[in-house]
Each structure stands twice: as C-alpha cells, then as structure tokens.
C-alpha cells in the first residue's frame, strides 16, 4: 500500500493505493459525506477489485484531509475528484482504463464526473437515491446521466432508497442498511464479478 498526497484546486487530497499484481484497470473510490476511506464497504470493494486484477485508489477529499467533517459543496467535490483522477492517471495508472466509484456521497461524485473524467464504468455503493423519508427529493438524474456501465450495490433496508435497474445499470441488493457492513464477502464477490465482466471487452 502506498499513500500519495495530491494537489487540487480545493486543497490537498490524499489517495491510498492498493495495487493488483498485474493491473488491467484502475478503480478510484470516494468516501461518504461524513465518513472516511476505511468504511467497511470500501474495504470490501477494494478486496474484490484487486482480486479482479484492478488497482484501487481510495480517495480522501480535501475537506477530510483538512480535518473537517462537513462536506464541501458538490461542485468543489467534483473539481477536486477530477484533479485527483488526472494526477493518478498520469502518475500511477498511465494508459489504464479508469473506473470511478464510491459510497453514498462519493457515488454521487463518481456519477456526476464520469463523462468528463472519461470513466469506462461506475461503481456505486449505497447510492443515496433520496434523503430518508423524502422520496420526492430524488437524485436519480445523477445515476441516469451516466452512459457507461453502472453497478449499484444497495442494502435491502437502506432508508436512502433503492434505485431500479435500467439500461447500463445493474442493481444488486445485499443484506443490511445504508452502512453496507453486513455482508462484506457479498460486496467483494459482486465487485470482483462485475469488474471482470465489464472490463473483458477492454482487455
């Protein structure tokens, strides 16, 4: 494991790199709004990705690196994320296809930036479809705006809602709630299988 500090227009970000023996692609994973890169589902997804031969960078947003818990506005998160992606693709993952992903707020960032960042696929862990109890405040357009393969891994009891499968979008339901910590093995296996499948045409 290697840790890299990366300059962004919103302050320094940090990336924790987990390398596969022979990397066929790189997966960038962002954390939730109030959590960090040690979240159980991110750890499980990292395990599954490296088993599929995919390098992983767990990305810590500048506000977290600075010690703040309250997230930055969406535009600032996206700007920092794209700066990290550019840096990593040049410095560590040259010529490799990039998969964007994250949990909760990090999944939203991955969706919003997928086109500009030229991601070949997007992994969403616990995508917050709407605030609890407020289904009218849907974030579905962020998911629907992605035109590359998307995997959503959602807890069966997630109070933030449940996206439906659609063109380019697979939805896998696992035991648990929004924390997605009840079935780490299920997450690892799901991510491994999906990455192996969506990256096969690029090998």
C-alpha positions in Angstrom: 0.0 0.0 0.0 1.2 3.5 -0.9 -0.2 6.9 0.1 0.0 9.8 -2.2 -0.7 13.5 -1.5 -2.3 15.2 -4.5 -2.8 18.9 -5.1 -6.2 20.0 -6.2 -7.8 23.5 -6.7 -9.6 22.8 -3.4 -6.5 21.9 -1.3 -4.6 18.7 -1.0 -6.3 15.4 -1.4 -4.9 12.0 -0.4 -5.0 8.7 -2.2 -4.3 5.3 -0.6 -3.2 3.0 -3.4 -3.7 -0.8 -3.4 -2.1 -2.4 -6.4 -3.0 -5.6 -8.1 -0.1 -7.8 -9.3 -1.0 -7.1 -13.0 -3.4 -4.2 -13.2 -5.8 -4.3 -16.1 -7.6 -1.1 -15.0 -7.8 1.3 -12.0 -10.7 1.9 -9.7 -11.0 5.2 -7.9 -13.2 5.1 -4.8 -14.5 8.0 -2.9 -15.9 8.1 0.7 -19.2 9.1 2.1 -20.1 12.6 3.3 -19.2 12.2 7.0 -17.1 9.0 6.8 -13.6 8.1 5.6 -11.9 5.6 3.3 -11.9 2.9 6.0 -15.6 2.3 5.6 -16.3 -1.5 5.6 -17.9 -1.4 2.1 -15.0 0.4 0.6 -12.6 -2.0 2.1 -14.6 -4.9 0.8 -14.8 -3.4 -2.7 -11.1 -2.9 -2.7 -10.6 -6.5 -1.9 -12.9 -7.6 -4.7 -11.3 -5.2 -7.2 -7.7 -6.3 -6.6 -8.9 -9.9 -6.9 -10.2 -9.0 -10.4 -6.8 -7.6 -11.3 -7.7 -3.9 -10.8 -5.6 -1.3 -9.0 -7.6 0.7 -6.4 -7.1 4.3 -5.2 -9.1 5.2 -2.1 -9.5 8.9 -2.4 -9.8 11.2 0.6 -11.4 14.6 -0.3 -9.6 17.8 0.6 -12.1 18.7 3.3 -11.4 15.4 5.1 -7.6 15.8 4.7 -8.0 19.3 6.3 -9.8 17.7 9.3 -13.3 18.9 8.5 -16.3 16.6 8.8 -18.9 18.7 7.0 -18.6 18.0 3.2 -17.7 20.7 0.7 -20.3 21.7 -1.9 -20.9 19.4 -4.8 -19.1 21.5 -7.3 -16.0 21.6 -5.2 -16.1 17.8 -4.5 -16.3 17.2 -8.3 -13.5 19.6 -9.1 -11.2 18.0 -6.5 -12.1 14.5 -7.7 -11.3 15.2 -11.3 -8.0 16.8 -10.3 -7.1 13.6 -8.4 -8.2 11.4 -11.4 -6.0 13.4 -13.7 -3.0 13.2 -11.4 -3.4 9.4 -10.8 -3.9 8.6 -14.4 -0.7 10.3 -15.3 1.5 9.4 -12.4 0.3 5.9 -11.4 -2.2 4.5 -13.9 -0.9 5.6 -17.3 -2.7 4.0 -20.3 -5.1 2.1 -18.0 -8.9 2.5 -18.2 -10.4 4.2 -15.2 -13.5 3.1 -13.2 -15.0 5.7 -10.9 -16.8 4.8 -7.8 -17.6 5.5 -4.1 -20.0 5.1 -1.3 -23.0 7.4 -0.8 -21.9 10.9 -1.5 -18.8 9.5 -3.2 -21.0 7.5 -5.5 -22.8 10.7 -6.5 -19.5 12.4 -7.2 -18.4 9.4 -9.4 -21.7 9.6 -11.4 -21.5 13.4 -11.9 -17.9 13.3 -13.1 -17.9 10.1 -15.1 -18.3 11.7 -18.5 -15.7 14.5 -18.0 -13.3 12.1 -16.4 -13.7 9.5 -19.2 -14.5 6.7 -16.8 -15.3 3.3 -18.5 -17.7 2.3 -15.7 -19.1 3.5 -12.4 -19.4 1.6 -9.1 -22.0 2.9 -6.6 -22.0 1.6 -3.1 -25.2 2.7 -1.1 -26.2 5.3 -3.6 -28.4 7.8 -1.7 -31.4 8.0 -4.0 -33.2 10.5 -1.8 -32.9 11.7 1.8 -34.6 9.4 4.3 -38.4 9.9 4.2 -38.2 12.3 1.3 -38.6 10.3 -2.0 -39.7 13.5 -3.8 -36.1 14.8 -3.5 -34.7 12.2 -5.9 -31.1 12.1 -7.1 -32.0 9.7 -9.9 -30.9 12.1 -12.7 -27.3 11.8 -11.4 -27.5 8.0 -12.0 -29.4 8.2 -15.2 -26.9 10.7 -16.6 -24.2 8.0 -16.7 -23.8 6.4 -20.2 -21.3 3.7 -19.2 -22.0 0.5 -17.3 -23.1 1.2 -13.7 -23.2 -1.2 -10.8 -25.3 -0.2 -7.7 -24.8 -2.3 -4.6 -27.5 -1.4 -2.1 -28.6 -2.6 1.3 -32.1 -4.2 1.4 -33.0 -1.9 4.3 -31.4 1.3 3.0 -33.6 4.2 4.1 -32.0 6.4 1.4 -34.0 4.4 -1.2 -33.3 1.8 -3.8 -32.6 2.6 -7.5 -34.2 0.4 -10.1 -32.2 -1.5 -12.8 -32.1 0.3 -16.1 -30.1 0.3 -19.4 -26.4 0.2 -18.5 -27.4 0.0 -14.8 -27.3 -3.2 -12.6 -28.6 -3.2 -9.1 -27.5 -5.8 -6.5 -29.3 -5.9 -3.2 -27.4 -7.3 -0.1 -28.3 -7.7 3.5 -28.0 -4.6 5.6 -28.7 -0.9 5.6 -27.0 2.3 4.3 -23.7 1.3 6.0 -23.4 -1.8 3.9 -21.4 -3.5 6.5 -23.5 -6.7 7.0 -22.2 -8.6 4.0 -18.5 -7.8 3.2 -18.0 -11.0 1.4 -21.0 -10.4 -0.8 -19.7 -6.9 -1.7 -16.2 -8.3 -2.6 -17.6 -11.1 -4.8 -20.1 -8.8 -6.5 -17.5 -6.2 -7.3 -15.0 -8.8 -8.5 -17.5 -10.5 -10.8 -18.8 -7.2 -12.2 -15.4 -5.7 -12.9 -14.2 -9.0 -14.6 -17.2 -8.8 -16.9 -17.3 -5.1 -17.8 -13.6 -4.9 -18.4 -13.4 -8.0 -20.5 -14.0 -6.1 -23.8 -11.2 -3.7 -23.0 -8.5 -6.4 -22.3 
